[in-house]
């Protein structure tokens, strides 16, 4: 590639990341201007603009520098107060080999959420679509922010549209209680992160990420700041014992809310640990690593055992998320290249597989209006296309070879055994339990004679297959060719930061 063309591509991602935010705001404006009584036009408008955003995000990926380093798009002086001796800025928005794939995951899941909610949202449709698009703006900002204070503001801003999604468009009577569970658990935890950011600013005079990488803080200070970050991010993952809000929120949320929760929001905790806690606070991260790894092992085993005894298939998938996210924190805090790559890959794989599982079981719920597994049997007889899709997702959730979950779990266990043999054995037991509850769910729903409790149900229609197909294709594609994610992530991971 000649120098002129290479320089063009070096600035190309900057333009496209800015265009992503422009497209999202234009989509919000167009949805707001669309008449409320025209449901079809509202849905088509939101879908078209979300697909335009996805297209821009994919072009950003195609133009991205393969070295995986930060590529900045914006630098802005936000708040300057000479009287208070406080300056917030310049603010950087950037992408690297880690945040890029979370942007793509976000841009992919939002149009899928619109498709799977096409017929299920019966009231306040305009507000529902605006919540989804506004949520996408906040998520894009979270994954591209290089300032801790901006990250925190966007991190907290996500609570508002998610609170509304669960509380207004939830599917059962306890939806308001579930929305408050979600809001207060995550909000109270995040207060400790804010205190940590204040302490960082007090010690360094800046909240800029790239500047903080080159500042060495005293170990005792690092420990206190890390504790604040941990309490906030552990709730978001969620890490045991901060996971109580998750099953309730998943069960009561509409299908789009469950997809966003499982596919993106649970990743904010892992992303925060990877992006901020370890590079900026390396000594504290090493100090707390044994504790967090112990909690991760408990999450894997306890989460798997609890999953095995669930009778509600949506709650079953929610508890399986606790076990899978335990593998994420386990990989992160081994502080090895394999573990860090495994954590990112597991978050992306879980975002695809868990989202697809929630969509699949919602297809059943929309037809039979029950989530209790005991009422299902012999679905293969009446819904063969659904049974094939569910089989692929079940095998993927077990970590079968040639699936993205296999790659993620392989690297996670490799890092665990490198850290400690006993830890590796305990982590590997989670794969056995994963196979147990995955096979139980599929066998109970799809095999056997037709259930007497269920009426004849039509198979999946074209819209339903179209909504879930991109996830299945990516699940298999990333299992066959994982290097397209591993290489940029590996290049972007920061080892031996200035604080080390």
VENDAUR-V158249 format. One record per residue. N is the residue number from 1. PSI is psi in whole degrees, 0 to 359 (* if undefined). NEAR is the number of other C-alpha atoms within 8 Angstrom. D_LAST is the distance of its C-alpha to the last C-alpha in Angstrom with 1 decimal. Layout:
BEGIN
n=N psi=PSI near=NEAR d_last=D_LAST
n=N psi=PSI near=NEAR d_last=D_LAST
END
This chain:
BEGIN
n=1 psi=127 near=4 d_last=37.0
n=2 psi=164 near=5 d_last=38.1
n=3 psi=320 near=6 d_last=35.9
n=4 psi=315 near=6 d_last=37.9
n=5 psi=322 near=8 d_last=37.5
n=6 psi=317 near=9 d_last=33.8
n=7 psi=324 near=8 d_last=33.3
n=8 psi=315 near=8 d_last=35.4
n=9 psi=336 near=11 d_last=33.3
n=10 psi=328 near=11 d_last=30.1
n=11 psi=346 near=8 d_last=31.6
n=12 psi=315 near=11 d_last=33.5
n=13 psi=328 near=14 d_last=30.8
n=14 psi=315 near=11 d_last=30.4
n=15 psi=320 near=9 d_last=34.1
n=16 psi=327 near=12 d_last=34.2
n=17 psi=321 near=12 d_last=31.5
n=18 psi=323 near=9 d_last=33.4
n=19 psi=327 near=9 d_last=36.6
n=20 psi=313 near=11 d_last=35.2
n=21 psi=323 near=10 d_last=35.0
n=22 psi=316 near=8 d_last=38.4
n=23 psi=320 near=11 d_last=40.0
n=24 psi=316 near=15 d_last=38.8
n=25 psi=324 near=9 d_last=40.2
n=26 psi=322 near=9 d_last=43.4
n=27 psi=317 near=13 d_last=43.7
n=28 psi=315 near=12 d_last=43.4
n=29 psi=317 near=8 d_last=46.1
n=30 psi=322 near=9 d_last=48.4
n=31 psi=319 near=13 d_last=48.2
n=32 psi=327 near=9 d_last=49.0
n=33 psi=346 near=6 d_last=52.0
n=34 psi=136 near=9 d_last=53.4
n=35 psi=140 near=7 d_last=56.3
n=36 psi=328 near=8 d_last=55.4
n=37 psi=357 near=4 d_last=58.5
n=38 psi=82 near=8 d_last=57.6
n=39 psi=317 near=8 d_last=55.3
n=40 psi=316 near=6 d_last=55.4
n=41 psi=323 near=8 d_last=54.5
n=42 psi=312 near=14 d_last=51.6
n=43 psi=319 near=11 d_last=50.1
n=44 psi=321 near=8 d_last=50.7
n=45 psi=312 near=11 d_last=49.2
n=46 psi=319 near=14 d_last=46.0
n=47 psi=317 near=11 d_last=45.8
n=48 psi=316 near=8 d_last=46.5
n=49 psi=326 near=12 d_last=43.8
n=50 psi=325 near=14 d_last=41.2
n=51 psi=325 near=10 d_last=42.2
n=52 psi=320 near=9 d_last=41.9
n=53 psi=318 near=12 d_last=38.4
n=54 psi=318 near=11 d_last=37.7
n=55 psi=315 near=8 d_last=39.3
n=56 psi=324 near=12 d_last=37.1
n=57 psi=321 near=14 d_last=34.0
n=58 psi=322 near=9 d_last=35.1
n=59 psi=322 near=9 d_last=35.9
n=60 psi=318 near=12 d_last=32.4
n=61 psi=315 near=9 d_last=31.2
n=62 psi=329 near=6 d_last=33.7
n=63 psi=2 near=10 d_last=32.7
n=64 psi=142 near=11 d_last=28.9
n=65 psi=125 near=8 d_last=27.0
n=66 psi=345 near=5 d_last=26.4
n=67 psi=341 near=8 d_last=23.0
n=68 psi=7 near=13 d_last=21.7
n=69 psi=170 near=10 d_last=19.8
n=70 psi=137 near=9 d_last=20.4
n=71 psi=104 near=10 d_last=24.0
n=72 psi=143 near=10 d_last=24.7
n=73 psi=338 near=12 d_last=28.2
n=74 psi=146 near=8 d_last=28.4
n=75 psi=113 near=9 d_last=27.3
n=76 psi=136 near=8 d_last=29.2
n=77 psi=115 near=9 d_last=29.4
n=78 psi=299 near=9 d_last=30.1
n=79 psi=123 near=8 d_last=30.6
n=80 psi=124 near=9 d_last=30.9
n=81 psi=94 near=8 d_last=32.4
n=82 psi=328 near=7 d_last=32.9
n=83 psi=316 near=5 d_last=34.7
n=84 psi=0 near=5 d_last=31.9
n=85 psi=42 near=6 d_last=29.3
n=86 psi=129 near=9 d_last=27.5
n=87 psi=118 near=9 d_last=26.8
n=88 psi=101 near=11 d_last=25.6
n=89 psi=167 near=10 d_last=25.2
n=90 psi=150 near=8 d_last=25.1
n=91 psi=128 near=13 d_last=24.6
n=92 psi=135 near=12 d_last=23.5
n=93 psi=128 near=12 d_last=24.8
n=94 psi=164 near=13 d_last=23.6
n=95 psi=150 near=13 d_last=23.5
n=96 psi=191 near=11 d_last=21.4
n=97 psi=348 near=15 d_last=22.0
n=98 psi=305 near=13 d_last=21.0
n=99 psi=333 near=10 d_last=22.7
n=100 psi=316 near=11 d_last=25.7
n=101 psi=334 near=10 d_last=27.0
n=102 psi=328 near=11 d_last=26.8
n=103 psi=317 near=12 d_last=28.9
n=104 psi=318 near=11 d_last=31.3
n=105 psi=317 near=12 d_last=31.5
n=106 psi=313 near=12 d_last=32.3
n=107 psi=332 near=14 d_last=34.9
n=108 psi=318 near=9 d_last=36.4
n=109 psi=331 near=11 d_last=36.8
n=110 psi=310 near=13 d_last=38.4
n=111 psi=328 near=11 d_last=41.6
n=112 psi=320 near=10 d_last=41.8
n=113 psi=322 near=12 d_last=41.8
n=114 psi=319 near=13 d_last=44.7
n=115 psi=314 near=11 d_last=46.6
n=116 psi=345 near=14 d_last=46.4
n=117 psi=14 near=10 d_last=47.4
n=118 psi=316 near=8 d_last=50.3
n=119 psi=354 near=6 d_last=53.1
n=120 psi=339 near=6 d_last=51.4
n=121 psi=112 near=9 d_last=50.7
n=122 psi=347 near=6 d_last=54.2
n=123 psi=155 near=4 d_last=53.5
n=124 psi=46 near=7 d_last=51.4
n=125 psi=319 near=11 d_last=50.4
n=126 psi=315 near=10 d_last=49.5
n=127 psi=323 near=7 d_last=47.0
n=128 psi=313 near=10 d_last=45.5
n=129 psi=322 near=12 d_last=44.9
n=130 psi=321 near=11 d_last=43.5
n=131 psi=316 near=12 d_last=41.0
n=132 psi=315 near=10 d_last=39.8
n=133 psi=320 near=14 d_last=39.4
n=134 psi=322 near=11 d_last=37.8
n=135 psi=322 near=11 d_last=35.3
n=136 psi=321 near=12 d_last=34.6
n=137 psi=313 near=11 d_last=33.8
n=138 psi=319 near=12 d_last=31.3
n=139 psi=319 near=13 d_last=29.6
n=140 psi=321 near=11 d_last=29.4
n=141 psi=318 near=11 d_last=27.9
n=142 psi=316 near=11 d_last=25.3
n=143 psi=355 near=11 d_last=24.1
n=144 psi=1 near=10 d_last=24.1
n=145 psi=134 near=12 d_last=22.7
n=146 psi=27 near=13 d_last=19.6
n=147 psi=129 near=11 d_last=20.1
n=148 psi=323 near=11 d_last=19.2
n=149 psi=319 near=8 d_last=22.5
n=150 psi=318 near=10 d_last=24.5
n=151 psi=315 near=12 d_last=22.9
n=152 psi=317 near=10 d_last=23.9
n=153 psi=314 near=8 d_last=27.4
n=154 psi=322 near=12 d_last=28.0
n=155 psi=317 near=11 d_last=26.5
n=156 psi=327 near=10 d_last=29.0
n=157 psi=333 near=9 d_last=31.8
n=158 psi=333 near=11 d_last=32.0
n=159 psi=326 near=11 d_last=33.4
n=160 psi=303 near=8 d_last=36.6
n=161 psi=327 near=12 d_last=38.0
n=162 psi=322 near=12 d_last=37.0
n=163 psi=317 near=12 d_last=38.7
n=164 psi=319 near=11 d_last=41.8
n=165 psi=315 near=14 d_last=41.7
n=166 psi=314 near=17 d_last=41.7
n=167 psi=329 near=13 d_last=44.0
n=168 psi=313 near=8 d_last=46.6
n=169 psi=13 near=11 d_last=46.8
n=170 psi=165 near=11 d_last=45.9
n=171 psi=349 near=8 d_last=48.4
n=172 psi=181 near=6 d_last=49.6
n=173 psi=333 near=5 d_last=50.6
n=174 psi=17 near=7 d_last=47.3
n=175 psi=325 near=15 d_last=45.4
n=176 psi=317 near=10 d_last=45.1
n=177 psi=318 near=8 d_last=43.7
n=178 psi=321 near=14 d_last=41.2
n=179 psi=322 near=14 d_last=40.1
n=180 psi=323 near=9 d_last=39.6
n=181 psi=307 near=11 d_last=37.6
n=182 psi=313 near=12 d_last=35.3
n=183 psi=310 near=10 d_last=35.1
n=184 psi=324 near=8 d_last=34.6
n=185 psi=310 near=10 d_last=32.2
n=186 psi=325 near=12 d_last=29.8
n=187 psi=314 near=10 d_last=30.5
n=188 psi=319 near=9 d_last=30.0
n=189 psi=323 near=12 d_last=26.7
n=190 psi=340 near=13 d_last=25.5
n=191 psi=324 near=9 d_last=26.4
n=192 psi=327 near=12 d_last=23.4
n=193 psi=319 near=15 d_last=21.1
n=194 psi=318 near=10 d_last=23.0
n=195 psi=321 near=10 d_last=22.4
n=196 psi=321 near=13 d_last=18.6
n=197 psi=319 near=12 d_last=18.9
n=198 psi=318 near=8 d_last=21.1
n=199 psi=320 near=9 d_last=18.7
n=200 psi=315 near=12 d_last=15.9
n=201 psi=323 near=10 d_last=18.7
n=202 psi=325 near=7 d_last=19.8
n=203 psi=329 near=7 d_last=16.5
n=204 psi=339 near=9 d_last=15.8
n=205 psi=13 near=7 d_last=19.3
n=206 psi=155 near=9 d_last=18.5
n=207 psi=12 near=14 d_last=18.2
n=208 psi=129 near=11 d_last=17.6
n=209 psi=312 near=10 d_last=15.0
n=210 psi=329 near=7 d_last=14.4
n=211 psi=319 near=9 d_last=14.1
n=212 psi=333 near=11 d_last=11.6
n=213 psi=333 near=12 d_last=9.2
n=214 psi=11 near=9 d_last=9.2
n=215 psi=129 near=9 d_last=9.2
n=216 psi=118 near=8 d_last=7.0
n=217 psi=152 near=9 d_last=9.0
n=218 psi=146 near=6 d_last=10.5
n=219 psi=319 near=8 d_last=10.0
n=220 psi=321 near=7 d_last=13.7
n=221 psi=318 near=8 d_last=13.6
n=222 psi=320 near=12 d_last=11.0
n=223 psi=316 near=13 d_last=13.5
n=224 psi=318 near=9 d_last=16.5
n=225 psi=318 near=14 d_last=15.3
n=226 psi=320 near=13 d_last=14.3
n=227 psi=319 near=8 d_last=17.7
n=228 psi=316 near=13 d_last=19.4
n=229 psi=320 near=13 d_last=18.0
n=230 psi=315 near=10 d_last=18.7
n=231 psi=327 near=12 d_last=22.3
n=232 psi=310 near=16 d_last=23.0
n=233 psi=329 near=16 d_last=21.6
n=234 psi=327 near=12 d_last=23.0
n=235 psi=322 near=14 d_last=26.4
n=236 psi=331 near=13 d_last=26.3
n=237 psi=308 near=13 d_last=25.4
n=238 psi=147 near=14 d_last=27.3
n=239 psi=138 near=15 d_last=25.7
n=240 psi=135 near=11 d_last=28.2
n=241 psi=27 near=5 d_last=29.5
n=242 psi=23 near=9 d_last=29.1
n=243 psi=1 near=11 d_last=31.2
n=244 psi=326 near=7 d_last=34.6
n=245 psi=336 near=11 d_last=35.1
n=246 psi=305 near=10 d_last=34.6
n=247 psi=320 near=11 d_last=37.8
n=248 psi=316 near=11 d_last=39.9
n=249 psi=318 near=15 d_last=38.6
n=250 psi=316 near=13 d_last=39.0
n=251 psi=321 near=10 d_last=42.5
n=252 psi=342 near=13 d_last=43.8
n=253 psi=152 near=16 d_last=42.2
n=254 psi=168 near=11 d_last=44.2
n=255 psi=322 near=12 d_last=43.3
n=256 psi=323 near=11 d_last=41.4
n=257 psi=318 near=12 d_last=39.4
n=258 psi=320 near=14 d_last=38.5
n=259 psi=316 near=16 d_last=37.5
n=260 psi=319 near=13 d_last=35.2
n=261 psi=306 near=10 d_last=33.7
n=262 psi=322 near=14 d_last=33.2
n=263 psi=327 near=16 d_last=32.4
n=264 psi=309 near=13 d_last=30.0
n=265 psi=324 near=11 d_last=29.3
n=266 psi=341 near=12 d_last=27.9
n=267 psi=345 near=11 d_last=25.3
n=268 psi=324 near=11 d_last=24.0
n=269 psi=311 near=15 d_last=22.1
n=270 psi=320 near=14 d_last=20.4
n=271 psi=319 near=9 d_last=19.8
n=272 psi=318 near=10 d_last=18.2
n=273 psi=313 near=12 d_last=15.8
n=274 psi=319 near=11 d_last=14.9
n=275 psi=319 near=8 d_last=14.9
n=276 psi=308 near=10 d_last=13.4
n=277 psi=310 near=13 d_last=12.2
n=278 psi=313 near=11 d_last=9.6
n=279 psi=323 near=14 d_last=8.1
n=280 psi=328 near=11 d_last=8.3
n=281 psi=62 near=15 d_last=7.8
n=282 psi=320 near=12 d_last=5.6
n=283 psi=316 near=11 d_last=6.6
n=284 psi=324 near=13 d_last=10.0
n=285 psi=319 near=13 d_last=10.3
n=286 psi=323 near=9 d_last=10.1
n=287 psi=317 near=8 d_last=12.4
n=288 psi=357 near=8 d_last=14.9
n=289 psi=313 near=10 d_last=15.0
n=290 psi=320 near=8 d_last=18.1
n=291 psi=314 near=7 d_last=19.9
n=292 psi=324 near=11 d_last=19.4
n=293 psi=322 near=12 d_last=20.4
n=294 psi=314 near=8 d_last=23.4
n=295 psi=326 near=11 d_last=24.4
n=296 psi=318 near=14 d_last=24.1
n=297 psi=319 near=14 d_last=26.5
n=298 psi=319 near=10 d_last=28.8
n=299 psi=319 near=14 d_last=28.8
n=300 psi=312 near=15 d_last=29.7
n=301 psi=310 near=13 d_last=32.5
n=302 psi=317 near=9 d_last=33.8
n=303 psi=319 near=14 d_last=33.6
n=304 psi=316 near=16 d_last=35.6
n=305 psi=320 near=9 d_last=38.1
n=306 psi=323 near=9 d_last=38.7
n=307 psi=321 near=12 d_last=39.1
n=308 psi=336 near=10 d_last=41.9
n=309 psi=10 near=6 d_last=44.0
n=310 psi=144 near=9 d_last=44.0
n=311 psi=349 near=9 d_last=47.5
n=312 psi=121 near=9 d_last=46.4
n=313 psi=334 near=12 d_last=45.0
n=314 psi=322 near=11 d_last=42.9
n=315 psi=326 near=13 d_last=41.4
n=316 psi=314 near=12 d_last=40.9
n=317 psi=325 near=12 d_last=38.8
n=318 psi=315 near=13 d_last=36.8
n=319 psi=330 near=13 d_last=35.9
n=320 psi=334 near=12 d_last=35.0
n=321 psi=325 near=12 d_last=32.3
n=322 psi=317 near=15 d_last=30.7
n=323 psi=316 near=15 d_last=30.6
n=324 psi=322 near=11 d_last=29.3
n=325 psi=339 near=13 d_last=26.4
n=326 psi=324 near=14 d_last=25.5
n=327 psi=329 near=16 d_last=24.8
n=328 psi=307 near=15 d_last=22.5
n=329 psi=328 near=13 d_last=20.2
n=330 psi=312 near=16 d_last=20.6
n=331 psi=319 near=17 d_last=19.4
n=332 psi=315 near=14 d_last=16.4
n=333 psi=9 near=12 d_last=15.1
n=334 psi=342 near=13 d_last=15.7
n=335 psi=40 near=8 d_last=12.6
n=336 psi=159 near=9 d_last=14.7
n=337 psi=322 near=7 d_last=16.1
n=338 psi=319 near=11 d_last=19.5
n=339 psi=320 near=18 d_last=18.5
n=340 psi=320 near=14 d_last=17.0
n=341 psi=318 near=12 d_last=20.0
n=342 psi=321 near=17 d_last=22.3
n=343 psi=314 near=17 d_last=21.1
n=344 psi=315 near=12 d_last=21.9
n=345 psi=322 near=13 d_last=25.1
n=346 psi=320 near=15 d_last=26.2
n=347 psi=318 near=12 d_last=25.9
n=348 psi=317 near=12 d_last=28.0
n=349 psi=316 near=12 d_last=30.4
n=350 psi=323 near=14 d_last=30.9
n=351 psi=326 near=12 d_last=31.5
n=352 psi=309 near=13 d_last=34.4
n=353 psi=311 near=14 d_last=35.9
n=354 psi=320 near=13 d_last=35.8
n=355 psi=316 near=14 d_last=37.2
n=356 psi=322 near=13 d_last=39.9
n=357 psi=317 near=11 d_last=40.8
n=358 psi=321 near=13 d_last=41.2
n=359 psi=316 near=12 d_last=43.4
n=360 psi=313 near=11 d_last=45.5
n=361 psi=335 near=10 d_last=46.3
n=362 psi=327 near=9 d_last=47.1
n=363 psi=320 near=9 d_last=49.7
n=364 psi=316 near=9 d_last=51.3
n=365 psi=321 near=10 d_last=51.1
n=366 psi=334 near=7 d_last=52.8
n=367 psi=323 near=7 d_last=55.7
n=368 psi=350 near=9 d_last=56.2
n=369 psi=36 near=7 d_last=54.6
n=370 psi=145 near=6 d_last=53.1
n=371 psi=7 near=8 d_last=49.7
n=372 psi=124 near=9 d_last=50.9
n=373 psi=328 near=11 d_last=50.6
n=374 psi=339 near=7 d_last=53.8
n=375 psi=353 near=9 d_last=55.9
n=376 psi=143 near=13 d_last=54.8
n=377 psi=142 near=13 d_last=56.3
n=378 psi=30 near=13 d_last=57.5
n=379 psi=333 near=13 d_last=55.8
n=380 psi=329 near=10 d_last=56.0
n=381 psi=317 near=7 d_last=59.8
n=382 psi=341 near=10 d_last=59.7
n=383 psi=69 near=12 d_last=56.3
n=384 psi=324 near=10 d_last=55.6
n=385 psi=316 near=8 d_last=53.2
n=386 psi=318 near=11 d_last=51.1
n=387 psi=322 near=11 d_last=51.2
n=388 psi=314 near=8 d_last=49.9
n=389 psi=317 near=8 d_last=47.0
n=390 psi=326 near=11 d_last=46.2
n=391 psi=316 near=9 d_last=46.3
n=392 psi=316 near=9 d_last=43.8
n=393 psi=322 near=12 d_last=41.4
n=394 psi=314 near=11 d_last=42.0
n=395 psi=322 near=10 d_last=41.3
n=396 psi=318 near=14 d_last=38.1
n=397 psi=333 near=12 d_last=36.9
n=398 psi=346 near=11 d_last=37.5
n=399 psi=37 near=13 d_last=35.2
n=400 psi=145 near=10 d_last=38.1
n=401 psi=151 near=7 d_last=37.2
n=402 psi=18 near=9 d_last=37.5
n=403 psi=158 near=15 d_last=36.0
n=404 psi=328 near=17 d_last=32.7
n=405 psi=326 near=16 d_last=32.1
n=406 psi=314 near=13 d_last=32.5
n=407 psi=315 near=15 d_last=29.8
n=408 psi=314 near=13 d_last=27.3
n=409 psi=325 near=12 d_last=28.4
n=410 psi=312 near=9 d_last=28.4
n=411 psi=325 near=12 d_last=24.7
n=412 psi=314 near=16 d_last=23.9
n=413 psi=325 near=11 d_last=25.9
n=414 psi=315 near=11 d_last=24.5
n=415 psi=323 near=14 d_last=20.9
n=416 psi=315 near=16 d_last=22.4
n=417 psi=326 near=12 d_last=24.3
n=418 psi=326 near=8 d_last=21.4
n=419 psi=310 near=9 d_last=19.5
n=420 psi=135 near=8 d_last=22.7
n=421 psi=317 near=9 d_last=26.4
n=422 psi=319 near=7 d_last=27.7
n=423 psi=320 near=11 d_last=25.4
n=424 psi=319 near=15 d_last=26.5
n=425 psi=315 near=9 d_last=30.2
n=426 psi=320 near=10 d_last=29.9
n=427 psi=322 near=14 d_last=28.3
n=428 psi=332 near=9 d_last=31.0
n=429 psi=334 near=9 d_last=33.7
n=430 psi=330 near=12 d_last=32.8
n=431 psi=325 near=10 d_last=34.3
n=432 psi=313 near=8 d_last=37.6
n=433 psi=327 near=11 d_last=37.9
n=434 psi=317 near=12 d_last=37.0
n=435 psi=324 near=10 d_last=40.0
n=436 psi=307 near=9 d_last=42.1
n=437 psi=332 near=11 d_last=41.9
n=438 psi=313 near=12 d_last=41.9
n=439 psi=323 near=9 d_last=45.0
n=440 psi=314 near=8 d_last=46.6
n=441 psi=313 near=10 d_last=46.2
n=442 psi=315 near=12 d_last=47.6
n=443 psi=318 near=9 d_last=50.4
n=444 psi=325 near=12 d_last=51.5
n=445 psi=315 near=11 d_last=51.6
n=446 psi=327 near=12 d_last=52.9
n=447 psi=171 near=11 d_last=55.0
n=448 psi=180 near=8 d_last=58.3
n=449 psi=162 near=6 d_last=61.4
n=450 psi=137 near=9 d_last=61.4
n=451 psi=141 near=9 d_last=60.6
n=452 psi=344 near=5 d_last=63.6
n=453 psi=346 near=6 d_last=61.4
n=454 psi=139 near=9 d_last=60.5
n=455 psi=164 near=6 d_last=62.7
n=456 psi=132 near=5 d_last=62.8
n=457 psi=139 near=8 d_last=59.8
n=458 psi=156 near=6 d_last=59.4
n=459 psi=179 near=9 d_last=56.7
n=460 psi=140 near=10 d_last=53.8
n=461 psi=181 near=6 d_last=55.0
n=462 psi=319 near=6 d_last=53.7
n=463 psi=318 near=8 d_last=51.4
n=464 psi=319 near=10 d_last=49.8
n=465 psi=319 near=9 d_last=49.2
n=466 psi=324 near=8 d_last=47.9
n=467 psi=323 near=10 d_last=45.4
n=468 psi=343 near=12 d_last=43.8
n=469 psi=316 near=8 d_last=44.3
n=470 psi=324 near=8 d_last=41.2
n=471 psi=317 near=10 d_last=39.0
n=472 psi=318 near=13 d_last=40.8
n=473 psi=316 near=8 d_last=40.7
n=474 psi=323 near=9 d_last=37.0
n=475 psi=314 near=15 d_last=36.5
n=476 psi=321 near=11 d_last=38.4
n=477 psi=316 near=11 d_last=37.2
n=478 psi=334 near=11 d_last=33.5
n=479 psi=329 near=14 d_last=34.4
n=480 psi=323 near=9 d_last=36.2
n=481 psi=70 near=7 d_last=33.9
n=482 psi=346 near=11 d_last=30.3
n=483 psi=337 near=6 d_last=28.8
n=484 psi=339 near=8 d_last=29.5
n=485 psi=318 near=9 d_last=26.7
n=486 psi=316 near=10 d_last=24.5
n=487 psi=309 near=8 d_last=24.2
n=488 psi=322 near=13 d_last=23.1
n=489 psi=315 near=13 d_last=20.7
n=490 psi=321 near=10 d_last=19.1
n=491 psi=334 near=10 d_last=18.9
n=492 psi=339 near=13 d_last=17.4
n=493 psi=132 near=8 d_last=14.5
n=494 psi=114 near=6 d_last=11.1
n=495 psi=149 near=5 d_last=9.0
n=496 psi=57 near=7 d_last=5.7
n=497 psi=170 near=11 d_last=5.5
n=498 psi=333 near=9 d_last=5.5
n=499 psi=353 near=14 d_last=3.8
n=500 psi=* near=8 d_last=0.0
END
